[in-house]
Amino acid sequence: MSMDSKGKKKPIQRNDTTQSEFIRKFKTNPFIFIGTIIILIIVIVAFVLVPAIVPQAGLGNSDLTFGYYNKTPISYVPGNYFARMQENIAQYMQSSMDATNYQYIYYQVWRGAFDETVIHTGILEEMKRAGYTAPADLVDRRVAALPMFQENGRFSGALYRQMDSGARMSLWREMQDSIAEEHYKSDMNGLRVSSREVSFISAMASPERTFQMVFFPLSSYPDSEIIAYVNANPNNFRQIHLSSVTITSSEREARQVLTSVENGTLSFEDAAKNQSRDSYAEKGGDMGLKPAYELSTEIPDAAEREGVLALNSAGALSSLVKVPTGWAFYRCEAPPVPADTSDQTMISQIRYYMNDFERGRIEDWLIGEAEQFIELVKAGDFETAAAARTLELRNFGPLPLNYGGTDLFTTLSSFSVSELGYADSNENFWRTAFSTPLKTPSIPFVVGSNVLVIYPVEEKTAEESTVEAIESSYASYWTSYNAERSLRSYFLSNPKFDDKFMEAFMRIFTPVQDQ
C-alpha cells in the first residue's frame, strides 16, 4: 500500500477484545464518571474543534510512549508518523461518533494509530536489515512532485526553498521511509499465483449439497427425566440452610474464632460480620438455602462436606474445614430436607445443573429420540416423519464443503439457520454432511445445544459462473487480502513487540484513576 507525504492509509478494523478490556477498566473505579466527562470534553475538542487531537495542549510534558518494537519507542510526537496516523483515523471516524460510543471511538483512534505505527516501524526495520535504502534520486523526484511545491502545474524551487531546512529534511526522510514501506508491501502483495493453485482452489466449490434437517434441543429434555435423575441421586439435591464464617489469615486464627463461638464469648453473627471474609459476612454469615451439590466447590473435600451436611439441628456448629480461600466453619439454621420436585423453580435449577454436569446424560436421551425418528424416516420419508413427531424442519444449501466459513465460497452461516451457529468449524458436521448418502438420514450428532439429524436431498456441480467468480476473486483479491492480514499479524504478534498501549492510554487520558 503506497503512502503520500501525510502517511495516509486505511484505518484498522475494530478490535472487540481491546474494547472489552477498555470498558472493563473504566467500570472498576467510582470516579470514572469524572473521567468520562474529561474524556467527553477532550473528544468534543478533538473531533469538532481540533481534528488533529493534539494531546500536548492538555497533557503538558506527559510521556506519550505507548510501547516498543525491538526496543524502538512507539511514541506520539507532533508531526511524526504516529501523529499523522492519529489525525487521519480521527478524521475518518468522526462521522461514526455519537453520544453512546464516543469513548470507544476515541480509544479506537489512538489504538489504530498505534498499531499502524508498530507495523510501519517493523517494516522499516525489516528493510534496513535487508540492506535496502530508497535511492536518493527517487526520493528527490517524489518530494518534488508533492502538491505543496507545485505552481502552475510545475515544481517551484521558490516554494521549496520557502520551507525551513529542518522541515525539508524531515519531509525528505519521511518520503524515504514511505518508499521503503511501499517497496516492502509491493513485494508482499506482488506474489504470483500459479494457475494450478487457482484451479485447485476453485475446484473446492464442488460438489454442492442441499439439505433438510431436524433438531432435538437440550431444552426439550423432559421434566420427568429430571425428576427420575433426582430420585436416583437424592443426596446431591438435599437442601440445607447454613451460615458460615470464613477466615483467610491462618488456620490458627480460624480455630481461635471457632473456639470463641463455641464457648459463647463471641456470637456467631459478630464473628461473621467482623472477622469473616466471604460474601455472606454482611448478612451475619447467612448463606440461605443451599442444595448439596453447590457445596462441592465451597468445600472440596468430600468427607468434610458430608460432615457439614450431616448437621441435623438448628444451631449445630461444624468443625473447621478447609475451603479454597482459607478455613471456615458452619452453623446449621435448618436441617437438610429432600428436593421438592413439585417446585418448578427447583426443577429449573436442577436442569441448569444437569446442563453443566450431566450434559452427556441429556445428549444420550436426545440421541435415543433421534434414533426413533430415523426409524420413522426409513419407513416413510423425512418430511412425513418430521410432521409425525411435530419436529421443526430446516432447509439449507446448496453449499460446498466449506469448513471454517471461507468467504470465497458459499458459507453455512449465509443460510441463517440458528441451530447451525456452531457448525462452521465443526469437523463432525462437515464429515457427516458430505459422507451421508443422498436421501438417507444421517446418524444423530451433537452441534452446540442440539442433537441433529440431517438429510442430504441433492448434490450437484457448482455452476461455471460461480467457479469463474472464485477464480477471479482468488487471483485478484484473496491472496492480497491474506498477505495484508498476515503482515499485520506478523508484526502485531511478534516477540519484538512490547505492547504497553492500555497502560499508557489509561495513565495519559484517565489520570483520575491514579488518585
Secondary structure in CASP SS format (residue, H / E / C, confidence):
PFRMAT SS
TARGET T0000
AUTHOR 0000-0000-0000
METHOD secondary structure of the structure
MODEL  1
M C 1.00
S C 1.00
M C 1.00
D C 1.00
S C 1.00
K C 1.00
G C 1.00
K C 1.00
K C 1.00
K C 1.00
P C 1.00
I C 1.00
Q C 1.00
R C 1.00
N C 1.00
D H 1.00
T H 1.00
T H 1.00
Q H 1.00
S H 1.00
E H 1.00
F H 1.00
I H 1.00
R H 1.00
K H 1.00
F H 1.00
K C 1.00
T C 1.00
N C 1.00
P C 1.00
F C 1.00
I H 1.00
F H 1.00
I H 1.00
G H 1.00
T H 1.00
I H 1.00
I H 1.00
I H 1.00
L H 1.00
I H 1.00
I H 1.00
V H 1.00
I H 1.00
V H 1.00
A H 1.00
F H 1.00
V H 1.00
L H 1.00
V C 1.00
P C 1.00
A C 1.00
I C 1.00
V C 1.00
P C 1.00
Q H 1.00
A H 1.00
G H 1.00
L H 1.00
G C 1.00
N C 1.00
S C 1.00
D C 1.00
L C 1.00
T E 1.00
F E 1.00
G E 1.00
Y E 1.00
Y E 1.00
N C 1.00
K C 1.00
T E 1.00
P E 1.00
I E 1.00
S E 1.00
Y C 1.00
V C 1.00
P C 1.00
G C 1.00
N C 1.00
Y H 1.00
F H 1.00
A H 1.00
R H 1.00
M H 1.00
Q H 1.00
E H 1.00
N H 1.00
I H 1.00
A H 1.00
Q H 1.00
Y H 1.00
M H 1.00
Q H 1.00
S H 1.00
S H 1.00
M C 1.00
D C 1.00
A C 1.00
T C 1.00
N C 1.00
Y H 1.00
Q H 1.00
Y H 1.00
I H 1.00
Y H 1.00
Y H 1.00
Q H 1.00
V H 1.00
W H 1.00
R H 1.00
G H 1.00
A H 1.00
F H 1.00
D H 1.00
E H 1.00
T H 1.00
V H 1.00
I H 1.00
H H 1.00
T H 1.00
G H 1.00
I H 1.00
L H 1.00
E H 1.00
E H 1.00
M H 1.00
K H 1.00
R H 1.00
A C 1.00
G C 1.00
Y C 1.00
T C 1.00
A C 1.00
P C 1.00
A H 1.00
D H 1.00
L H 1.00
V H 1.00
D H 1.00
R H 1.00
R H 1.00
V H 1.00
A H 1.00
A C 1.00
L C 1.00
P H 1.00
M H 1.00
F H 1.00
Q E 1.00
E E 1.00
N C 1.00
G C 1.00
R E 1.00
F E 1.00
S C 1.00
G H 1.00
A H 1.00
L H 1.00
Y H 1.00
R H 1.00
Q H 1.00
M C 1.00
D C 1.00
S H 1.00
G H 1.00
A H 1.00
R H 1.00
M H 1.00
S H 1.00
L H 1.00
W H 1.00
R H 1.00
E H 1.00
M H 1.00
Q H 1.00
D H 1.00
S H 1.00
I H 1.00
A H 1.00
E H 1.00
E H 1.00
H H 1.00
Y H 1.00
K H 1.00
S H 1.00
D H 1.00
M H 1.00
N H 1.00
G C 1.00
L C 1.00
R C 1.00
V C 1.00
S C 1.00
S H 1.00
R H 1.00
E H 1.00
V H 1.00
S H 1.00
F H 1.00
I H 1.00
S H 1.00
A H 1.00
M C 1.00
A C 1.00
S C 1.00
P C 1.00
E E 1.00
R E 1.00
T E 1.00
F E 1.00
Q E 1.00
M E 1.00
V E 1.00
F E 1.00
F E 1.00
P E 1.00
L H 1.00
S H 1.00
S H 1.00
Y C 1.00
P C 1.00
D H 1.00
S H 1.00
E H 1.00
I H 1.00
I H 1.00
A H 1.00
Y H 1.00
V H 1.00
N H 1.00
A H 1.00
N C 1.00
P H 1.00
N H 1.00
N H 1.00
F H 1.00
R C 1.00
Q E 1.00
I E 1.00
H E 1.00
L E 1.00
S E 1.00
S E 1.00
V E 1.00
T E 1.00
I E 1.00
T C 1.00
S C 1.00
S C 1.00
E H 1.00
R H 1.00
E H 1.00
A H 1.00
R H 1.00
Q H 1.00
V H 1.00
L H 1.00
T H 1.00
S H 1.00
V H 1.00
E H 1.00
N C 1.00
G C 1.00
T C 1.00
L C 1.00
S C 1.00
F H 1.00
E H 1.00
D H 1.00
A H 1.00
A H 1.00
K H 1.00
N H 1.00
Q H 1.00
S C 1.00
R C 1.00
D C 1.00
S C 1.00
Y C 1.00
A H 1.00
E H 1.00
K H 1.00
G C 1.00
G C 1.00
D E 1.00
M E 1.00
G E 1.00
L E 1.00
K E 1.00
P E 1.00
A H 1.00
Y H 1.00
E H 1.00
L H 1.00
S H 1.00
T H 1.00
E H 1.00
I C 1.00
P C 1.00
D C 1.00
A H 1.00
A H 1.00
E H 1.00
R H 1.00
E H 1.00
G H 1.00
V H 1.00
L H 1.00
A C 1.00
L C 1.00
N C 1.00
S C 1.00
A C 1.00
G C 1.00
A C 1.00
L E 1.00
S C 1.00
S C 1.00
L C 1.00
V E 1.00
K E 1.00
V E 1.00
P C 1.00
T C 1.00
G E 1.00
W E 1.00
A E 1.00
F E 1.00
Y E 1.00
R E 1.00
C E 1.00
E E 1.00
A E 1.00
P E 1.00
P E 1.00
V E 1.00
P C 1.00
A C 1.00
D C 1.00
T C 1.00
S C 1.00
D C 1.00
Q H 1.00
T H 1.00
M H 1.00
I H 1.00
S H 1.00
Q H 1.00
I H 1.00
R H 1.00
Y H 1.00
Y H 1.00
M H 1.00
N H 1.00
D H 1.00
F H 1.00
E C 1.00
R H 1.00
G H 1.00
R H 1.00
I H 1.00
E H 1.00
D H 1.00
W H 1.00
L H 1.00
I H 1.00
G H 1.00
E H 1.00
A H 1.00
E H 1.00
Q H 1.00
F H 1.00
I H 1.00
E H 1.00
L H 1.00
V H 1.00
K H 1.00
A H 1.00
G C 1.00
D C 1.00
F H 1.00
E H 1.00
T H 1.00
A H 1.00
A H 1.00
A H 1.00
A H 1.00
R C 1.00
T C 1.00
L C 1.00
E C 1.00
L C 1.00
R E 1.00
N E 1.00
F E 1.00
G E 1.00
P E 1.00
L E 1.00
P C 1.00
L C 1.00
N C 1.00
Y C 1.00
G C 1.00
G C 1.00
T C 1.00
D C 1.00
L C 1.00
F C 1.00
T C 1.00
T C 1.00
L H 1.00
S H 1.00
S H 1.00
F H 1.00
S C 1.00
V C 1.00
S H 1.00
E H 1.00
L H 1.00
G C 1.00
Y C 1.00
A C 1.00
D C 1.00
S C 1.00
N C 1.00
E H 1.00
N H 1.00
F H 1.00
W H 1.00
R H 1.00
T H 1.00
A H 1.00
F H 1.00
S H 1.00
T C 1.00
P C 1.00
L C 1.00
K C 1.00
T C 1.00
P C 1.00
S C 1.00
I C 1.00
P C 1.00
F E 1.00
V E 1.00
V E 1.00
G C 1.00
S C 1.00
N E 1.00
V E 1.00
L E 1.00
V E 1.00
I E 1.00
Y E 1.00
P E 1.00
V E 1.00
E E 1.00
E E 1.00
K E 1.00
T C 1.00
A C 1.00
E C 1.00
E H 1.00
S H 1.00
T H 1.00
V H 1.00
E H 1.00
A H 1.00
I H 1.00
E H 1.00
S H 1.00
S H 1.00
Y H 1.00
A H 1.00
S H 1.00
Y H 1.00
W H 1.00
T H 1.00
S H 1.00
Y H 1.00
N H 1.00
A H 1.00
E H 1.00
R H 1.00
S H 1.00
L H 1.00
R H 1.00
S H 1.00
Y H 1.00
F H 1.00
L H 1.00
S C 1.00
N C 1.00
P C 1.00
K C 1.00
F E 1.00
D E 1.00
D E 1.00
K C 1.00
F H 1.00
M H 1.00
E H 1.00
A H 1.00
F H 1.00
M H 1.00
R H 1.00
I H 1.00
F H 1.00
T C 1.00
P H 1.00
V H 1.00
Q H 1.00
D H 1.00
Q C 1.00
END
